[in-house]
């Protein structure tokens, strides 16, 4: 990634954010450029960094979190190589 892209991501101005997975009114989103991921909840209007606690919480709610994440990681790996 070029310097300008890295700086954009560093300050949180990601070029775009993919929806990795939806959980009702919440989503797991990620930047294809830098790989940073976030949890967003529309009901309480919050955006927080995606971490192991969110991962575990959605797994406990019965979601397959790893499947969509690994699909996105594969898609991202191809995109970064281009
Ligand atoms: Zn980014």
PDB file of the backbone (N, CA, C, O) and the ligand in Angstrom, with CONECT records:
HET     ZN  A 101       1
ATOM      1  N   UNK A   1       0.853  -1.192   0.000  1.00  0.00           N
ATOM      2  CA  UNK A   1       0.000   0.000   0.000  1.00  0.00           C
ATOM      3  C   UNK A   1       0.890   1.244   0.000  1.00  0.00           C
ATOM      4  O   UNK A   1       1.913   1.285   0.684  1.00  0.00           O
ATOM      5  N   UNK A   2       0.499   2.236  -0.757  1.00  0.00           N
ATOM      6  CA  UNK A   2       1.294   3.465  -0.849  1.00  0.00           C
ATOM      7  C   UNK A   2       1.199   4.261   0.446  1.00  0.00           C
ATOM      8  O   UNK A   2       0.293   4.068   1.257  1.00  0.00           O
ATOM      9  N   UNK A   3       2.177   5.175   0.615  1.00  0.00           N
ATOM     10  CA  UNK A   3       2.246   5.976   1.839  1.00  0.00           C
ATOM     11  C   UNK A   3       0.932   6.708   2.113  1.00  0.00           C
ATOM     12  O   UNK A   3       0.453   6.718   3.248  1.00  0.00           O
ATOM     13  N   UNK A   4       0.352   7.316   1.090  1.00  0.00           N
ATOM     14  CA  UNK A   4      -0.880   8.084   1.319  1.00  0.00           C
ATOM     15  C   UNK A   4      -1.992   7.176   1.837  1.00  0.00           C
ATOM     16  O   UNK A   4      -2.795   7.575   2.680  1.00  0.00           O
ATOM     17  N   UNK A   5      -2.026   5.948   1.318  1.00  0.00           N
ATOM     18  CA  UNK A   5      -3.033   4.991   1.778  1.00  0.00           C
ATOM     19  C   UNK A   5      -2.786   4.589   3.218  1.00  0.00           C
ATOM     20  O   UNK A   5      -3.717   4.493   4.017  1.00  0.00           O
ATOM     21  N   UNK A   6      -1.517   4.352   3.544  1.00  0.00           N
ATOM     22  CA  UNK A   6      -1.192   3.974   4.923  1.00  0.00           C
ATOM     23  C   UNK A   6      -1.542   5.098   5.892  1.00  0.00           C
ATOM     24  O   UNK A   6      -2.054   4.847   6.983  1.00  0.00           O
ATOM     25  N   UNK A   7      -1.262   6.349   5.485  1.00  0.00           N
ATOM     26  CA  UNK A   7      -1.573   7.483   6.362  1.00  0.00           C
ATOM     27  C   UNK A   7      -3.077   7.636   6.534  1.00  0.00           C
ATOM     28  O   UNK A   7      -3.563   7.926   7.627  1.00  0.00           O
ATOM     29  N   UNK A   8      -3.811   7.436   5.431  1.00  0.00           N
ATOM     30  CA  UNK A   8      -5.276   7.523   5.536  1.00  0.00           C
ATOM     31  C   UNK A   8      -5.778   6.522   6.562  1.00  0.00           C
ATOM     32  O   UNK A   8      -6.561   6.870   7.446  1.00  0.00           O
ATOM     33  N   UNK A   9      -5.325   5.278   6.446  1.00  0.00           N
ATOM     34  CA  UNK A   9      -5.774   4.244   7.378  1.00  0.00           C
ATOM     35  C   UNK A   9      -5.320   4.565   8.797  1.00  0.00           C
ATOM     36  O   UNK A   9      -6.062   4.334   9.752  1.00  0.00           O
ATOM     37  N   UNK A  10      -4.108   5.097   8.944  1.00  0.00           N
ATOM     38  CA  UNK A  10      -3.579   5.395  10.273  1.00  0.00           C
ATOM     39  C   UNK A  10      -4.490   6.351  11.032  1.00  0.00           C
ATOM     40  O   UNK A  10      -4.673   6.212  12.241  1.00  0.00           O
ATOM     41  N   UNK A  11      -5.067   7.333  10.314  1.00  0.00           N
ATOM     42  CA  UNK A  11      -5.942   8.302  10.995  1.00  0.00           C
ATOM     43  C   UNK A  11      -7.405   7.858  10.966  1.00  0.00           C
ATOM     44  O   UNK A  11      -8.296   8.601  11.377  1.00  0.00           O
ATOM     45  N   UNK A  12      -7.639   6.646  10.481  1.00  0.00           N
ATOM     46  CA  UNK A  12      -9.000   6.110  10.525  1.00  0.00           C
ATOM     47  C   UNK A  12      -9.863   6.515   9.348  1.00  0.00           C
ATOM     48  O   UNK A  12     -11.081   6.342   9.389  1.00  0.00           O
ATOM     49  N   UNK A  13      -9.244   7.061   8.277  1.00  0.00           N
ATOM     50  CA  UNK A  13      -9.987   7.473   7.087  1.00  0.00           C
ATOM     51  C   UNK A  13      -9.846   6.359   6.040  1.00  0.00           C
ATOM     52  O   UNK A  13      -9.215   6.545   5.000  1.00  0.00           O
ATOM     53  N   UNK A  14     -10.438   5.215   6.333  1.00  0.00           N
ATOM     54  CA  UNK A  14     -10.307   4.054   5.455  1.00  0.00           C
ATOM     55  C   UNK A  14     -11.032   4.320   4.144  1.00  0.00           C
ATOM     56  O   UNK A  14     -12.124   4.888   4.120  1.00  0.00           O
ATOM     57  N   UNK A  15     -10.406   3.901   3.067  1.00  0.00           N
ATOM     58  CA  UNK A  15     -10.966   4.140   1.735  1.00  0.00           C
ATOM     59  C   UNK A  15     -12.357   3.541   1.636  1.00  0.00           C
ATOM     60  O   UNK A  15     -13.272   4.159   1.092  1.00  0.00           O
ATOM     61  N   UNK A  16     -12.511   2.337   2.164  1.00  0.00           N
ATOM     62  CA  UNK A  16     -13.835   1.729   2.216  1.00  0.00           C
ATOM     63  C   UNK A  16     -13.833   0.644   3.266  1.00  0.00           C
ATOM     64  O   UNK A  16     -12.777   0.150   3.661  1.00  0.00           O
ATOM     65  N   UNK A  17     -15.011   0.275   3.715  1.00  0.00           N
ATOM     66  CA  UNK A  17     -15.136  -0.764   4.727  1.00  0.00           C
ATOM     67  C   UNK A  17     -16.088  -1.831   4.206  1.00  0.00           C
ATOM     68  O   UNK A  17     -17.215  -1.533   3.808  1.00  0.00           O
ATOM     69  N   UNK A  18     -15.629  -3.065   4.212  1.00  0.00           N
ATOM     70  CA  UNK A  18     -16.460  -4.191   3.765  1.00  0.00           C
ATOM     71  C   UNK A  18     -17.289  -4.706   4.928  1.00  0.00           C
ATOM     72  O   UNK A  18     -16.850  -4.685   6.078  1.00  0.00           O
ATOM     73  N   UNK A  19     -18.486  -5.167   4.617  1.00  0.00           N
ATOM     74  CA  UNK A  19     -19.272  -5.877   5.626  1.00  0.00           C
ATOM     75  C   UNK A  19     -18.824  -7.336   5.572  1.00  0.00           C
ATOM     76  O   UNK A  19     -19.062  -8.031   4.584  1.00  0.00           O
ATOM     77  N   UNK A  20     -18.178  -7.789   6.638  1.00  0.00           N
ATOM     78  CA  UNK A  20     -17.695  -9.167   6.699  1.00  0.00           C
ATOM     79  C   UNK A  20     -18.837 -10.097   7.089  1.00  0.00           C
ATOM     80  O   UNK A  20     -18.957 -11.206   6.567  1.00  0.00           O
ATOM     81  N   UNK A  21     -19.670  -9.633   8.008  1.00  0.00           N
ATOM     82  CA  UNK A  21     -20.782 -10.457   8.484  1.00  0.00           C
ATOM     83  C   UNK A  21     -21.815  -9.559   9.162  1.00  0.00           C
ATOM     84  O   UNK A  21     -21.461  -8.556   9.783  1.00  0.00           O
ATOM     85  N   UNK A  22     -23.083  -9.922   9.041  1.00  0.00           N
ATOM     86  CA  UNK A  22     -24.156  -9.188   9.719  1.00  0.00           C
ATOM     87  C   UNK A  22     -24.731 -10.029  10.840  1.00  0.00           C
ATOM     88  O   UNK A  22     -24.901 -11.240  10.704  1.00  0.00           O
ATOM     89  N   UNK A  23     -25.027  -9.371  11.947  1.00  0.00           N
ATOM     90  CA  UNK A  23     -25.671 -10.035  13.092  1.00  0.00           C
ATOM     91  C   UNK A  23     -26.885  -9.185  13.466  1.00  0.00           C
ATOM     92  O   UNK A  23     -26.785  -8.360  14.375  1.00  0.00           O
ATOM     93  N   UNK A  24     -27.984  -9.351  12.822  1.00  0.00           N
ATOM     94  CA  UNK A  24     -29.136  -8.506  13.118  1.00  0.00           C
ATOM     95  C   UNK A  24     -28.789  -7.051  12.881  1.00  0.00           C
ATOM     96  O   UNK A  24     -28.474  -6.662  11.756  1.00  0.00           O
ATOM     97  N   UNK A  25     -28.844  -6.233  13.941  1.00  0.00           N
ATOM     98  CA  UNK A  25     -28.562  -4.806  13.766  1.00  0.00           C
ATOM     99  C   UNK A  25     -27.090  -4.477  13.994  1.00  0.00           C
ATOM    100  O   UNK A  25     -26.724  -3.308  14.121  1.00  0.00           O
ATOM    101  N   UNK A  26     -26.260  -5.492  14.046  1.00  0.00           N
ATOM    102  CA  UNK A  26     -24.826  -5.263  14.210  1.00  0.00           C
ATOM    103  C   UNK A  26     -24.073  -5.896  13.043  1.00  0.00           C
ATOM    104  O   UNK A  26     -24.580  -6.800  12.379  1.00  0.00           O
ATOM    105  N   UNK A  27     -22.860  -5.410  12.805  1.00  0.00           N
ATOM    106  CA  UNK A  27     -22.053  -5.946  11.711  1.00  0.00           C
ATOM    107  C   UNK A  27     -20.582  -6.007  12.105  1.00  0.00           C
ATOM    108  O   UNK A  27     -20.102  -5.235  12.935  1.00  0.00           O
ATOM    109  N   UNK A  28     -19.895  -6.941  11.487  1.00  0.00           N
ATOM    110  CA  UNK A  28     -18.436  -7.053  11.573  1.00  0.00           C
ATOM    111  C   UNK A  28     -17.930  -6.457  10.266  1.00  0.00           C
ATOM    112  O   UNK A  28     -18.237  -6.977   9.193  1.00  0.00           O
ATOM    113  N   UNK A  29     -17.163  -5.378  10.339  1.00  0.00           N
ATOM    114  CA  UNK A  29     -16.707  -4.704   9.134  1.00  0.00           C
ATOM    115  C   UNK A  29     -15.185  -4.634   9.119  1.00  0.00           C
ATOM    116  O   UNK A  29     -14.543  -4.705  10.167  1.00  0.00           O
ATOM    117  N   UNK A  30     -14.606  -4.494   7.919  1.00  0.00           N
ATOM    118  CA  UNK A  30     -13.154  -4.448   7.832  1.00  0.00           C
ATOM    119  C   UNK A  30     -12.675  -3.644   6.641  1.00  0.00           C
ATOM    120  O   UNK A  30     -13.349  -3.553   5.615  1.00  0.00           O
ATOM    121  N   UNK A  31     -11.484  -3.055   6.803  1.00  0.00           N
ATOM    122  CA  UNK A  31     -10.854  -2.290   5.720  1.00  0.00           C
ATOM    123  C   UNK A  31      -9.999  -3.248   4.889  1.00  0.00           C
ATOM    124  O   UNK A  31      -9.099  -3.889   5.432  1.00  0.00           O
ATOM    125  N   UNK A  32     -10.262  -3.356   3.591  1.00  0.00           N
ATOM    126  CA  UNK A  32      -9.477  -4.278   2.765  1.00  0.00           C
ATOM    127  C   UNK A  32      -8.030  -3.829   2.592  1.00  0.00           C
ATOM    128  O   UNK A  32      -7.171  -4.653   2.278  1.00  0.00           O
ATOM    129  N   UNK A  33      -7.741  -2.561   2.787  1.00  0.00           N
ATOM    130  CA  UNK A  33      -6.374  -2.064   2.616  1.00  0.00           C
ATOM    131  C   UNK A  33      -5.483  -2.428   3.797  1.00  0.00           C
ATOM    132  O   UNK A  33      -4.427  -3.033   3.613  1.00  0.00           O
ATOM    133  N   UNK A  34      -5.900  -2.064   5.010  1.00  0.00           N
ATOM    134  CA  UNK A  34      -5.021  -2.258   6.173  1.00  0.00           C
ATOM    135  C   UNK A  34      -5.408  -3.476   7.009  1.00  0.00           C
ATOM    136  O   UNK A  34      -4.620  -3.932   7.837  1.00  0.00           O
ATOM    137  N   UNK A  35      -6.607  -4.002   6.800  1.00  0.00           N
ATOM    138  CA  UNK A  35      -7.013  -5.200   7.534  1.00  0.00           C
ATOM    139  C   UNK A  35      -7.633  -4.924   8.893  1.00  0.00           C
ATOM    140  O   UNK A  35      -8.031  -5.861   9.586  1.00  0.00           O
ATOM    141  N   UNK A  36      -7.727  -3.637   9.297  1.00  0.00           N
ATOM    142  CA  UNK A  36      -8.354  -3.345  10.589  1.00  0.00           C
ATOM    143  C   UNK A  36      -9.826  -3.700  10.526  1.00  0.00           C
ATOM    144  O   UNK A  36     -10.494  -3.490   9.513  1.00  0.00           O
ATOM    145  N   UNK A  37     -10.323  -4.249  11.642  1.00  0.00           N
ATOM    146  CA  UNK A  37     -11.726  -4.683  11.676  1.00  0.00           C
ATOM    147  C   UNK A  37     -12.432  -4.064  12.868  1.00  0.00           C
ATOM    148  O   UNK A  37     -11.825  -3.794  13.904  1.00  0.00           O
ATOM    149  N   UNK A  38     -13.725  -3.847  12.699  1.00  0.00           N
ATOM    150  CA  UNK A  38     -14.519  -3.189  13.728  1.00  0.00           C
ATOM    151  C   UNK A  38     -15.850  -3.888  13.893  1.00  0.00           C
ATOM    152  O   UNK A  38     -16.335  -4.569  12.990  1.00  0.00           O
ATOM    153  N   UNK A  39     -16.431  -3.705  15.069  1.00  0.00           N
ATOM    154  CA  UNK A  39     -17.800  -4.115  15.299  1.00  0.00           C
ATOM    155  C   UNK A  39     -18.642  -2.861  15.319  1.00  0.00           C
ATOM    156  O   UNK A  39     -18.294  -1.892  15.993  1.00  0.00           O
ATOM    157  N   UNK A  40     -19.752  -2.863  14.585  1.00  0.00           N
ATOM    158  CA  UNK A  40     -20.611  -1.688  14.528  1.00  0.00           C
ATOM    159  C   UNK A  40     -22.015  -2.124  14.932  1.00  0.00           C
ATOM    160  O   UNK A  40     -22.534  -3.134  14.454  1.00  0.00           O
ATOM    161  N   UNK A  41     -22.616  -1.337  15.824  1.00  0.00           N
ATOM    162  CA  UNK A  41     -23.983  -1.644  16.248  1.00  0.00           C
ATOM    163  C   UNK A  41     -24.852  -0.441  15.938  1.00  0.00           C
ATOM    164  O   UNK A  41     -24.644   0.646  16.478  1.00  0.00           O
ATOM    165  N   UNK A  42     -25.835  -0.643  15.058  1.00  0.00           N
ATOM    166  CA  UNK A  42     -26.647   0.485  14.592  1.00  0.00           C
ATOM    167  C   UNK A  42     -27.612   0.956  15.664  1.00  0.00           C
ATOM    168  O   UNK A  42     -27.902   2.149  15.750  1.00  0.00           O
ATOM    169  N   UNK A  43     -28.120   0.034  16.490  1.00  0.00           N
ATOM    170  CA  UNK A  43     -29.095   0.400  17.513  1.00  0.00           C
ATOM    171  C   UNK A  43     -28.533   1.368  18.543  1.00  0.00           C
ATOM    172  O   UNK A  43     -29.186   2.341  18.919  1.00  0.00           O
ATOM    173  N   UNK A  44     -27.300   1.087  18.999  1.00  0.00           N
ATOM    174  CA  UNK A  44     -26.700   1.976  20.003  1.00  0.00           C
ATOM    175  C   UNK A  44     -25.644   2.893  19.377  1.00  0.00           C
ATOM    176  O   UNK A  44     -24.916   3.592  20.081  1.00  0.00           O
ATOM    177  N   UNK A  45     -25.575   2.877  18.042  1.00  0.00           N
ATOM    178  CA  UNK A  45     -24.676   3.767  17.275  1.00  0.00           C
ATOM    179  C   UNK A  45     -23.240   3.716  17.801  1.00  0.00           C
ATOM    180  O   UNK A  45     -22.640   4.750  18.093  1.00  0.00           O
ATOM    181  N   UNK A  46     -22.703   2.512  17.918  1.00  0.00           N
ATOM    182  CA  UNK A  46     -21.327   2.388  18.393  1.00  0.00           C
ATOM    183  C   UNK A  46     -20.462   1.684  17.356  1.00  0.00           C
ATOM    184  O   UNK A  46     -20.923   0.807  16.625  1.00  0.00           O
ATOM    185  N   UNK A  47     -19.204   2.087  17.313  1.00  0.00           N
ATOM    186  CA  UNK A  47     -18.193   1.425  16.484  1.00  0.00           C
ATOM    187  C   UNK A  47     -17.005   1.165  17.398  1.00  0.00           C
ATOM    188  O   UNK A  47     -16.444   2.098  17.973  1.00  0.00           O
ATOM    189  N   UNK A  48     -16.619  -0.100  17.533  1.00  0.00           N
ATOM    190  CA  UNK A  48     -15.488  -0.441  18.398  1.00  0.00           C
ATOM    191  C   UNK A  48     -14.555  -1.381  17.642  1.00  0.00           C
ATOM    192  O   UNK A  48     -15.001  -2.134  16.776  1.00  0.00           O
ATOM    193  N   UNK A  49     -13.254  -1.342  17.967  1.00  0.00           N
ATOM    194  CA  UNK A  49     -12.343  -2.286  17.324  1.00  0.00           C
ATOM    195  C   UNK A  49     -12.802  -3.723  17.570  1.00  0.00           C
ATOM    196  O   UNK A  49     -13.214  -4.076  18.675  1.00  0.00           O
ATOM    197  N   UNK A  50     -12.723  -4.538  16.528  1.00  0.00           N
ATOM    198  CA  UNK A  50     -13.094  -5.946  16.673  1.00  0.00           C
ATOM    199  C   UNK A  50     -12.011  -6.646  17.486  1.00  0.00           C
ATOM    200  O   UNK A  50     -10.827  -6.549  17.162  1.00  0.00           O
ATOM    201  N   UNK A  51     -12.412  -7.347  18.535  1.00  0.00           N
ATOM    202  CA  UNK A  51     -11.414  -8.052  19.341  1.00  0.00           C
ATOM    203  C   UNK A  51     -11.929  -9.442  19.715  1.00  0.00           C
ATOM    204  O   UNK A  51     -13.007  -9.861  19.294  1.00  0.00           O
ATOM    205  N   UNK A  52     -11.125 -10.143  20.518  1.00  0.00           N
ATOM    206  CA  UNK A  52     -11.458 -11.525  20.877  1.00  0.00           C
ATOM    207  C   UNK A  52     -12.761 -11.598  21.673  1.00  0.00           C
ATOM    208  O   UNK A  52     -13.479 -12.594  21.589  1.00  0.00           O
ATOM    209  N   UNK A  53     -13.075 -10.548  22.448  1.00  0.00           N
ATOM    210  CA  UNK A  53     -14.312 -10.560  23.223  1.00  0.00           C
ATOM    211  C   UNK A  53     -15.539 -10.521  22.308  1.00  0.00           C
ATOM    212  O   UNK A  53     -16.500 -11.261  22.518  1.00  0.00           O
ATOM    213  N   UNK A  54     -15.499  -9.652  21.293  1.00  0.00           N
ATOM    214  CA  UNK A  54     -16.631  -9.603  20.350  1.00  0.00           C
ATOM    215  C   UNK A  54     -16.750 -10.933  19.612  1.00  0.00           C
ATOM    216  O   UNK A  54     -17.843 -11.467  19.429  1.00  0.00           O
ATOM    217  N   UNK A  55     -15.597 -11.451  19.194  1.00  0.00           N
ATOM    218  CA  UNK A  55     -15.563 -12.731  18.490  1.00  0.00           C
ATOM    219  C   UNK A  55     -16.257 -13.809  19.343  1.00  0.00           C
ATOM    220  O   UNK A  55     -17.126 -14.535  18.859  1.00  0.00           O
ATOM    221  N   UNK A  56     -15.856 -13.897  20.613  1.00  0.00           N
ATOM    222  CA  UNK A  56     -16.418 -14.913  21.509  1.00  0.00           C
ATOM    223  C   UNK A  56     -17.902 -14.680  21.755  1.00  0.00           C
ATOM    224  O   UNK A  56     -18.684 -15.629  21.813  1.00  0.00           O
ATOM    225  N   UNK A  57     -18.288 -13.407  21.901  1.00  0.00           N
ATOM    226  CA  UNK A  57     -19.690 -13.102  22.184  1.00  0.00           C
ATOM    227  C   UNK A  57     -20.593 -13.587  21.043  1.00  0.00           C
ATOM    228  O   UNK A  57     -21.624 -14.212  21.292  1.00  0.00           O
ATOM    229  N   UNK A  58     -20.206 -13.300  19.792  1.00  0.00           N
ATOM    230  CA  UNK A  58     -21.054 -13.724  18.673  1.00  0.00           C
ATOM    231  C   UNK A  58     -21.017 -15.239  18.485  1.00  0.00           C
ATOM    232  O   UNK A  58     -21.995 -15.840  18.041  1.00  0.00           O
ATOM    233  N   UNK A  59     -19.894 -15.846  18.823  1.00  0.00           N
ATOM    234  CA  UNK A  59     -19.848 -17.314  18.773  1.00  0.00           C
ATOM    235  C   UNK A  59     -20.796 -17.915  19.817  1.00  0.00           C
ATOM    236  O   UNK A  59     -21.488 -18.898  19.552  1.00  0.00           O
ATOM    237  N   UNK A  60     -20.813 -17.302  21.012  1.00  0.00           N
ATOM    238  CA  UNK A  60     -21.722 -17.799  22.056  1.00  0.00           C
ATOM    239  C   UNK A  60     -23.175 -17.606  21.656  1.00  0.00           C
ATOM    240  O   UNK A  60     -24.051 -18.344  22.106  1.00  0.00           O
ATOM    241  N   UNK A  61     -23.438 -16.594  20.794  1.00  0.00           N
ATOM    242  CA  UNK A  61     -24.802 -16.373  20.306  1.00  0.00           C
ATOM    243  C   UNK A  61     -25.151 -17.338  19.173  1.00  0.00           C
ATOM    244  O   UNK A  61     -26.272 -17.329  18.663  1.00  0.00           O
ATOM    245  N   UNK A  62     -24.179 -18.174  18.783  1.00  0.00           N
ATOM    246  CA  UNK A  62     -24.460 -19.212  17.804  1.00  0.00           C
ATOM    247  C   UNK A  62     -24.033 -18.908  16.385  1.00  0.00           C
ATOM    248  O   UNK A  62     -24.339 -19.673  15.470  1.00  0.00           O
ATOM    249  N   UNK A  63     -23.326 -17.800  16.183  1.00  0.00           N
ATOM    250  CA  UNK A  63     -22.884 -17.457  14.826  1.00  0.00           C
ATOM    251  C   UNK A  63     -21.570 -18.162  14.484  1.00  0.00           C
ATOM    252  O   UNK A  63     -20.725 -18.387  15.351  1.00  0.00           O
ATOM    253  N   UNK A  64     -21.417 -18.506  13.205  1.00  0.00           N
ATOM    254  CA  UNK A  64     -20.124 -18.975  12.702  1.00  0.00           C
ATOM    255  C   UNK A  64     -19.327 -17.728  12.335  1.00  0.00           C
ATOM    256  O   UNK A  64     -19.520 -17.164  11.258  1.00  0.00           O
ATOM    257  N   UNK A  65     -18.440 -17.300  13.217  1.00  0.00           N
ATOM    258  CA  UNK A  65     -17.684 -16.073  12.990  1.00  0.00           C
ATOM    259  C   UNK A  65     -16.446 -16.351  12.132  1.00  0.00           C
ATOM    260  O   UNK A  65     -16.024 -15.499  11.351  1.00  0.00           O
ATOM    261  N   UNK A  66     -15.870 -17.540  12.279  1.00  0.00           N
ATOM    262  CA  UNK A  66     -14.620 -17.852  11.575  1.00  0.00           C
ATOM    263  C   UNK A  66     -14.805 -18.019  10.076  1.00  0.00           C
ATOM    264  O   UNK A  66     -13.937 -17.625   9.297  1.00  0.00           O
ATOM    265  N   UNK A  67     -15.923 -18.597   9.664  1.00  0.00           N
ATOM    266  CA  UNK A  67     -16.163 -18.850   8.234  1.00  0.00           C
ATOM    267  C   UNK A  67     -16.147 -17.565   7.417  1.00  0.00           C
ATOM    268  O   UNK A  67     -15.333 -17.433   6.503  1.00  0.00           O
ATOM    269  N   UNK A  68     -17.039 -16.602   7.729  1.00  0.00           N
ATOM    270  CA  UNK A  68     -17.055 -15.352   6.970  1.00  0.00           C
ATOM    271  C   UNK A  68     -15.740 -14.592   7.085  1.00  0.00           C
ATOM    272  O   UNK A  68     -15.311 -13.943   6.130  1.00  0.00           O
ATOM    273  N   UNK A  69     -15.094 -14.669   8.258  1.00  0.00           N
ATOM    274  CA  UNK A  69     -13.826 -13.963   8.430  1.00  0.00           C
ATOM    275  C   UNK A  69     -12.750 -14.552   7.528  1.00  0.00           C
ATOM    276  O   UNK A  69     -12.007 -13.809   6.887  1.00  0.00           O
ATOM    277  N   UNK A  70     -12.658 -15.877   7.472  1.00  0.00           N
ATOM    278  CA  UNK A  70     -11.601 -16.457   6.627  1.00  0.00           C
ATOM    279  C   UNK A  70     -11.903 -16.228   5.143  1.00  0.00           C
ATOM    280  O   UNK A  70     -10.976 -16.096   4.343  1.00  0.00           O
ATOM    281  N   UNK A  71     -13.192 -16.180   4.761  1.00  0.00           N
ATOM    282  CA  UNK A  71     -13.519 -15.852   3.360  1.00  0.00           C
ATOM    283  C   UNK A  71     -13.053 -14.431   3.041  1.00  0.00           C
ATOM    284  O   UNK A  71     -12.478 -14.181   1.982  1.00  0.00           O
ATOM    285  N   UNK A  72     -13.303 -13.513   3.962  1.00  0.00           N
ATOM    286  CA  UNK A  72     -12.888 -12.122   3.736  1.00  0.00           C
ATOM    287  C   UNK A  72     -11.366 -12.016   3.693  1.00  0.00           C
ATOM    288  O   UNK A  72     -10.818 -11.284   2.868  1.00  0.00           O
ATOM    289  N   UNK A  73     -10.669 -12.753   4.588  1.00  0.00           N
ATOM    290  CA  UNK A  73      -9.198 -12.721   4.605  1.00  0.00           C
ATOM    291  C   UNK A  73      -8.634 -13.233   3.273  1.00  0.00           C
ATOM    292  O   UNK A  73      -7.655 -12.693   2.759  1.00  0.00           O
ATOM    293  N   UNK A  74      -9.261 -14.279   2.720  1.00  0.00           N
ATOM    294  CA  UNK A  74      -8.790 -14.810   1.426  1.00  0.00           C
ATOM    295  C   UNK A  74      -9.011 -13.791   0.317  1.00  0.00           C
ATOM    296  O   UNK A  74      -8.130 -13.559  -0.510  1.00  0.00           O
ATOM    297  N   UNK A  75     -10.205 -13.180   0.308  1.00  0.00           N
ATOM    298  CA  UNK A  75     -10.537 -12.162  -0.691  1.00  0.00           C
ATOM    299  C   UNK A  75      -9.542 -11.002  -0.584  1.00  0.00           C
ATOM    300  O   UNK A  75      -9.068 -10.482  -1.594  1.00  0.00           O
ATOM    301  N   UNK A  76      -9.239 -10.610   0.643  1.00  0.00           N
ATOM    302  CA  UNK A  76      -8.341  -9.496   0.894  1.00  0.00           C
ATOM    303  C   UNK A  76      -6.919  -9.830   0.435  1.00  0.00           C
ATOM    304  O   UNK A  76      -6.234  -8.980  -0.134  1.00  0.00           O
ATOM    305  N   UNK A  77      -6.480 -11.059   0.680  1.00  0.00           N
ATOM    306  CA  UNK A  77      -5.133 -11.472   0.284  1.00  0.00           C
ATOM    307  C   UNK A  77      -4.966 -11.388  -1.226  1.00  0.00           C
ATOM    308  O   UNK A  77      -3.912 -10.976  -1.712  1.00  0.00           O
ATOM    309  N   UNK A  78      -5.990 -11.772  -1.967  1.00  0.00           N
ATOM    310  CA  UNK A  78      -5.944 -11.689  -3.427  1.00  0.00           C
ATOM    311  C   UNK A  78      -5.901 -10.222  -3.848  1.00  0.00           C
ATOM    312  O   UNK A  78      -5.155  -9.856  -4.756  1.00  0.00           O
ATOM    313  N   UNK A  79      -6.695  -9.390  -3.195  1.00  0.00           N
ATOM    314  CA  UNK A  79      -6.800  -7.977  -3.540  1.00  0.00           C
ATOM    315  C   UNK A  79      -5.475  -7.262  -3.276  1.00  0.00           C
ATOM    316  O   UNK A  79      -5.063  -6.427  -4.080  1.00  0.00           O
ATOM    317  N   UNK A  80      -4.806  -7.570  -2.175  1.00  0.00           N
ATOM    318  CA  UNK A  80      -3.559  -6.903  -1.820  1.00  0.00           C
ATOM    319  C   UNK A  80      -2.464  -7.241  -2.825  1.00  0.00           C
ATOM    320  O   UNK A  80      -1.600  -6.413  -3.112  1.00  0.00           O
ATOM    321  N   UNK A  81      -2.505  -8.482  -3.368  1.00  0.00           N
ATOM    322  CA  UNK A  81      -1.475  -8.906  -4.329  1.00  0.00           C
ATOM    323  C   UNK A  81      -1.629  -8.200  -5.668  1.00  0.00           C
ATOM    324  O   UNK A  81      -0.653  -8.081  -6.409  1.00  0.00           O
ATOM    325  N   UNK A  82      -2.832  -7.726  -6.000  1.00  0.00           N
ATOM    326  CA  UNK A  82      -3.068  -7.133  -7.321  1.00  0.00           C
ATOM    327  C   UNK A  82      -2.410  -5.759  -7.457  1.00  0.00           C
ATOM    328  O   UNK A  82      -2.513  -5.126  -8.507  1.00  0.00           O
TER     329      UNK A  82
HETATM  330 ZN    ZN A 101      -7.690   0.848   6.415  1.00  0.00          ZN
END
